[in-house]
Amino acid sequence: MRAVAKMAGVAPATAYTYFSSKNHLVAEVFWRRLSAGVPQPDMSQPPSERVAQILRAVSMVVAGEGQLGGAVTMALLGSDPDVEHLRVRIGGFIRRRLSEALETDPEQPGPLVDALEMIYAGGLVHAGMGHMSYEQTSERLVAAAHLLMEK
């Protein structure tokens, strides 16, 4: 946090006014990038392509950002209470986007959205741990979604 405060040209105490911890800051950065970088689905496309569009966008939010992906994974999986509201916001946002893509109610999205959420969560953890790039993860998520949606 001190390094971030220094780069921002503010005192560490000022940084802590907005973010209680490094994990809180990292989760907020991810949330802002996610909300700005994952557009509403293109409803002129078939449902499987709309889902692919969402999964690609979600998985590519931190692609090419060095260690940010791993930091996001650690932050979101951690026990920091100030990250909890961001986890809920992030999960809700992705659920809404997937529900929009499938034209289902986000309050009762059904088993397909549930399964897609499990697929992307597992894929992003896998990438965040450094097992494959976010680009590779993106294409595997899309392939898994297509397989799931064929059933």
C-alpha positions as CSV (number, residue, x, y, z in Angstrom):
1,M,0.0,0.0,0.0
2,R,2.9,2.4,0.7
3,A,4.3,1.9,-2.8
4,V,0.9,2.5,-4.3
5,A,0.4,5.6,-2.2
6,K,3.8,6.9,-3.3
7,M,3.0,6.3,-7.0
8,A,-0.3,8.1,-6.5
9,G,1.5,11.0,-4.8
10,V,-0.5,10.7,-1.6
11,A,0.4,9.8,2.0
12,P,-0.1,6.1,3.0
13,A,-2.8,7.3,5.5
14,T,-4.8,8.7,2.6
15,A,-4.6,5.4,0.6
16,Y,-5.8,3.6,3.7
17,T,-8.8,6.0,3.8
18,Y,-10.1,4.4,0.6
19,F,-8.6,0.9,0.8
20,S,-8.2,-1.1,4.0
21,S,-5.6,-3.5,2.5
22,K,-3.7,-4.5,-0.6
23,N,-6.4,-7.1,-1.3
24,H,-9.1,-4.5,-1.0
25,L,-7.3,-2.3,-3.6
26,V,-6.6,-5.3,-6.0
27,A,-10.3,-6.4,-5.8
28,E,-11.5,-2.9,-6.5
29,V,-9.1,-2.6,-9.5
30,F,-10.5,-5.9,-10.8
31,W,-14.1,-4.8,-10.2
32,R,-13.6,-1.5,-12.1
33,R,-11.9,-3.2,-15.0
34,L,-14.6,-5.9,-15.1
35,S,-17.5,-3.5,-15.1
36,A,-15.9,-1.4,-17.8
37,G,-14.6,-4.2,-19.9
38,V,-17.5,-6.7,-20.1
39,P,-20.2,-5.3,-22.3
40,Q,-23.8,-6.4,-22.5
41,P,-24.2,-9.4,-24.8
42,D,-24.8,-8.8,-28.5
43,M,-28.4,-10.0,-28.8
44,S,-28.1,-10.4,-32.6
45,Q,-25.8,-13.4,-32.0
46,P,-27.0,-16.9,-31.1
47,P,-27.0,-17.7,-27.3
48,S,-23.8,-19.8,-27.4
49,E,-21.9,-16.9,-29.1
50,R,-23.3,-14.4,-26.6
51,V,-22.1,-16.6,-23.7
52,A,-18.7,-17.0,-25.4
53,Q,-18.5,-13.2,-25.7
54,I,-19.1,-12.8,-22.0
55,L,-16.7,-15.5,-21.0
56,R,-14.0,-14.1,-23.2
57,A,-14.4,-10.6,-21.9
58,V,-14.4,-11.8,-18.2
59,S,-11.3,-14.0,-18.7
60,M,-9.4,-11.3,-20.5
61,V,-9.9,-8.5,-18.0
62,V,-6.4,-9.0,-16.5
63,A,-4.7,-10.7,-19.5
64,G,-1.3,-9.2,-20.1
65,E,-1.2,-7.4,-16.8
66,G,1.7,-9.3,-15.3
67,Q,1.1,-10.4,-11.7
68,L,-2.3,-8.7,-11.4
69,G,-4.2,-11.9,-12.3
70,G,-2.6,-13.9,-9.4
71,A,-3.1,-11.0,-7.1
72,V,-6.8,-10.8,-8.0
73,T,-7.2,-14.6,-7.4
74,M,-5.5,-14.3,-4.0
75,A,-7.6,-11.2,-3.1
76,L,-10.9,-12.6,-4.0
77,L,-10.3,-16.0,-2.4
78,G,-8.9,-14.4,0.8
79,S,-10.8,-13.7,4.0
80,D,-10.5,-9.9,3.9
81,P,-13.9,-8.6,5.1
82,D,-13.6,-5.5,3.0
83,V,-13.3,-7.6,-0.1
84,E,-16.6,-9.5,0.7
85,H,-18.9,-6.8,-0.8
86,L,-16.7,-6.8,-4.0
87,R,-16.9,-10.6,-4.3
88,V,-20.7,-10.3,-4.1
89,R,-20.8,-7.4,-6.6
90,I,-18.4,-9.2,-9.0
91,G,-20.4,-12.5,-8.8
92,G,-23.7,-10.7,-9.3
93,F,-22.4,-8.7,-12.3
94,I,-21.1,-11.9,-14.1
95,R,-24.4,-13.7,-13.3
96,R,-26.4,-10.8,-14.8
97,R,-24.3,-10.8,-17.9
98,L,-24.6,-14.6,-18.4
99,S,-28.3,-14.4,-17.6
100,E,-28.7,-11.6,-20.2
101,A,-26.9,-13.7,-22.8
102,L,-29.2,-16.6,-22.1
103,E,-32.3,-14.4,-21.7
104,T,-33.0,-15.8,-18.2
105,D,-33.9,-14.1,-14.9
106,P,-30.7,-13.3,-13.0
107,E,-32.7,-13.9,-9.8
108,Q,-33.5,-17.4,-10.9
109,P,-31.0,-18.1,-13.7
110,G,-31.2,-21.9,-13.6
111,P,-28.7,-24.7,-13.8
112,L,-27.0,-23.6,-17.1
113,V,-26.0,-20.3,-15.6
114,D,-24.9,-22.0,-12.4
115,A,-22.7,-24.4,-14.4
116,L,-21.2,-21.6,-16.5
117,E,-20.4,-19.8,-13.3
118,M,-18.6,-22.8,-12.0
119,I,-16.7,-23.2,-15.2
120,Y,-15.5,-19.6,-15.3
121,A,-14.6,-19.5,-11.6
122,G,-12.5,-22.6,-11.9
123,G,-10.9,-21.4,-15.1
124,L,-9.9,-18.0,-13.6
125,V,-8.5,-19.6,-10.5
126,H,-6.5,-22.0,-12.7
127,A,-5.1,-19.0,-14.7
128,G,-4.6,-17.0,-11.6
129,M,-2.4,-19.8,-10.2
130,G,-0.3,-19.5,-13.3
131,H,-1.2,-22.9,-14.8
132,M,-2.0,-21.3,-18.2
133,S,-2.3,-17.9,-19.7
134,Y,-5.6,-15.9,-19.6
135,E,-5.7,-16.1,-23.4
136,Q,-5.5,-19.9,-23.2
137,T,-8.1,-19.9,-20.4
138,S,-10.4,-17.8,-22.4
139,E,-10.5,-20.3,-25.3
140,R,-10.9,-23.2,-22.9
141,L,-13.8,-21.5,-21.2
142,V,-15.5,-20.9,-24.5
143,A,-15.0,-24.5,-25.6
144,A,-16.4,-25.8,-22.3
145,A,-19.4,-23.5,-22.6
146,H,-20.1,-24.8,-26.1
147,L,-19.9,-28.4,-24.9
148,L,-22.2,-27.6,-22.0
149,M,-24.7,-25.8,-24.2
150,E,-24.8,-28.6,-26.8
151,K,-26.4,-31.0,-24.2
